[in-house]
Amino acid sequence: MIIKIVAIIIGLLIIGLAIYALHAKKLTVAILGAGAVSLLASIMFLLLAAPDVAMTEAAIGSGLSTIIFFYVLNKIRKQNG
């Protein structure tokens, strides 16, 4: 019962953070919001008894994608002066 409640709360947080990331004015805030959504999704996968998917989502979805987004944003800012 408690796992269902936690899963619902995490699901609502995912939706809220996704909407916040879409409407963010700054790109850095949007990137962090997308990373947070991915991190919460990995927690949700862990609650759903899929630890392999949770680890992959945390490593690739949350970690690597966020780093790549910041790297590209830095490159674009350097290129534009």
Secondary structure, 3 states (H helix, E strand, C coil): CHHHHHHHHHHHHHHHHHHHHHCCCCHHHHHHHHHHHHHHHHHHHHHCCCHHHHHHHHHHHHHHHHHHHHHHHHHHHHHHC
